[in-house]
Amino acid sequence: MLFQHLLSGVAVGGLYALIAVGFVTIYNVTGIINFAQGEFAMVAAMTAATMASAGGSLAVALAVGVAAATLVGLLVQRVALYPARRSPEVVLIIITIGASIAVRGIALAVWKSEPRSLPAFSEGGPLALGPAVISRQDVWVLGIALVAMVALFGFFERSTVGAALRACAMNREVSRLMGIAPDRMNLLAFGLSAALAGVAGVAIAPGMLATYDMGLMLGLKGFVAAVLGGLGSPLGAVIGGFLIGMLEQVAAGMVSSGYKDALAFIVLLFVLLFRPAGLLARTAGRP
Amino acid sequence: MRTWLPLVALVVGLPFVAGRFVTGLAVLAGIQVIVVTGLGLLVGHAGQVSLAQATFYGIGAYTAGLLSARAGVNPWIGIAVAPLLAGAAGYAIGRPILRLRGHHLSLGTLAFGLIFVIVLQEGSGWTGGPSGLMGIPRLSAGAFALDTDRSYYFLVWAVALAVLFLYHKLVRSPWGRALRAIAASEVAAGAMGVDTARRKLEAFVVSAACAGVGGALYAHYMTFISPDQFGFYTSVVFVVMAALGGLHSVWGPPIGVLAITALVELIREALPKVVPGAGSEYEIILFGVLLVIIMTFAPQGLAGLARRLRPARGGVSA
């Protein structure tokens, strides 16, 4: 029984991990907590669902969904955050809150409040793994999450742009001296994180109905995962994501599914109060 | 003093010149002024951004609602208990949470807010669950029932004006100055001998109590409350009102409430003519966009703009 919960938790954990990595990337490069992260996932899910039900290939719908999320992310950075780039941190956080609300409102205006569905990526029943079962879509989610993380790792470690992004995260001023433009890096960070959130969004959509307000919960849980892992490292975010996913499923199974959403926030409070540097307490990235 | 007289005259005179609809709007606006003034004290003067004001609002509303509707207690007692309970909750939540700074604090308050809504929704037995709490009685003072918009309006605005007056006095007091010192630099204030932890907690408790009073008045006005009215979005609306009005001005909260109320009604009236079938989603978009714009171009809000436009005066102005 416990194993079943843990297994379900690993799948949803992969999603939280993707969103959390996006948070950490933006935080380390720009110094802001991006409240709109969840909305990027929502935009991807809704766009993909709309495209899929209009007929046409699923793969194209997914790609368009992720592209739409990326575009929204870039727009939010350029339109909402760039003009206020000299403002104090508190102001910037409120701006991302405002942006997330605006995006949600636009989604409501475009798609109304009816839920949309996305077909599962492959047909077939759940697969058995020992005493537990895992749905095919969950396997897809896990696979996609792992591939995305490997790709991200490759990007950060092996590519020049990735190295520039990491440099900016480590020390903005010195990076500027090295010829890296921080404004461009901010934009890139947002685009990248939005793309990750978009992938998470389209991956989760088949398992649940997509609605205009799904972004808030997703974003917040991804955020909790990021804080749990310590906002300094993407690896921490990944671990945090899986932990939160598993904890949530165990709580839903053992305690009550209504309160399972509260679990993530209770964890957040605990972490903020007792170990704000997160589980992987290190001083990597922004102090 | 000069500003108070015309303000009181305006408040007293409004229901006699305005229709029923506007008076009803004004009742809600008065309640919001109470809540947002508390928030202004916390965010504007003490510099602590709380995303949980709607939580204390909800605590006040549910306290008043449950006491009068479920336990049959005299509603006036509920209105007195609500700020006490909300303030106590503010103390309980504030003590641990105010150790956090900056965005960590905001996120901590956000977490509490979200947990509160979930608790309200899950505790169907006694809170009425997601469908809400109904049958909250209207207020009455002896034989005189306060069940018209106009009579309730006077009650609400009497409290609102009292709260604003108190705010005015507090801001000019040594306590208020200590808060502003903390907002400017917590470290420096501490070095000057300000007990920052205690002052922040006091501001938090006062802010929560204001929200509690507002919530109780709201419950008795609407006679029906539900968990989704006290969530993250409502907290954000309060923050927008405080920010738009001007976080550092005593007149910020009423200006902000007035501006938002007017804007929302304008949108509701005008929008269906331009875009047929448009609904509340545009309200939501408006809030988001407004928040972004205010924070980017006018972080001092409307009161700040007004101050800049007014010719320079000697002495300290509000």
Contacts between the chains, C-beta under 8 A, distances in Angstrom:
chain1	res1	chain2	res2	distance
A	33	B	103	5.1
A	33	B	107	7.1
A	80	B	292	4.9
A	80	B	296	7.7
A	83	B	296	5.2
A	83	B	297	8.0
A	84	B	295	6.5
A	84	B	296	4.2
A	87	B	295	7.0
A	87	B	296	7.2
A	87	B	299	6.9
A	89	B	102	6.0
A	89	B	103	6.4
A	90	B	49	5.6
A	90	B	102	6.4
A	90	B	103	7.1
A	90	B	106	7.6
A	91	B	295	4.9
A	91	B	296	8.0
A	91	B	299	5.9
A	93	B	49	7.7
A	93	B	103	5.2
A	93	B	106	6.3
A	94	B	49	7.3
A	94	B	239	7.0
A	94	B	243	7.2
A	94	B	291	6.3
A	94	B	295	5.2
A	95	B	291	7.1
A	95	B	292	5.2
A	95	B	295	5.0
A	95	B	296	6.7
A	97	B	236	6.2
A	97	B	291	6.6
A	98	B	287	7.4
A	98	B	288	4.7
A	98	B	289	7.0
A	98	B	290	7.3
A	98	B	291	3.0
A	98	B	292	4.0
A	98	B	295	6.8
A	99	B	288	6.4
A	99	B	292	5.9
A	100	B	288	7.1
A	101	B	233	7.6
A	101	B	236	6.6
A	101	B	284	6.1
A	101	B	285	7.8
A	101	B	287	5.6
A	101	B	288	3.4
A	101	B	291	7.0
A	102	B	284	7.8
A	102	B	285	5.3
A	102	B	287	7.8
A	102	B	288	2.9
A	102	B	289	5.1
A	102	B	292	6.9
A	103	B	288	7.2
A	104	B	284	6.4
A	104	B	288	7.4
A	105	B	281	5.2
A	105	B	282	7.0
A	105	B	283	7.6
A	105	B	284	3.4
A	105	B	285	3.4
A	105	B	286	7.6
A	105	B	287	7.6
A	105	B	288	5.8
A	106	B	281	7.9
A	106	B	285	5.8
A	108	B	281	3.8
A	108	B	284	6.4
A	109	B	278	7.6
A	109	B	281	4.4
A	109	B	282	6.7
A	109	B	285	6.7
A	216	B	232	7.0
A	220	B	110	7.7
A	220	B	114	7.0
A	223	B	107	7.5
A	227	B	107	7.7
A	256	B	122	7.3
A	258	B	118	7.3
A	258	B	121	7.1
A	258	B	122	4.4
A	259	B	118	6.5
A	259	B	122	5.9
A	261	B	114	7.6
A	261	B	118	5.7
A	262	B	114	7.4
A	262	B	115	5.0
A	262	B	118	4.3
A	262	B	119	7.1
A	265	B	111	4.2
A	265	B	112	7.9
A	265	B	114	5.0
A	265	B	115	5.0
A	265	B	118	8.0
A	266	B	111	7.7
A	266	B	115	6.5
A	268	B	107	7.0
A	268	B	108	7.6
A	268	B	111	4.6
A	269	B	97	8.0
A	269	B	108	6.2
A	269	B	111	5.1
A	269	B	112	7.2
A	269	B	115	7.9
A	272	B	100	5.9
A	272	B	104	5.6
A	272	B	107	6.8
A	272	B	108	5.1
A	272	B	111	7.6
A	273	B	96	5.5
A	273	B	97	7.7
A	273	B	99	7.1
A	273	B	100	7.7
A	273	B	108	7.6
A	276	B	100	7.4
A	276	B	104	6.4
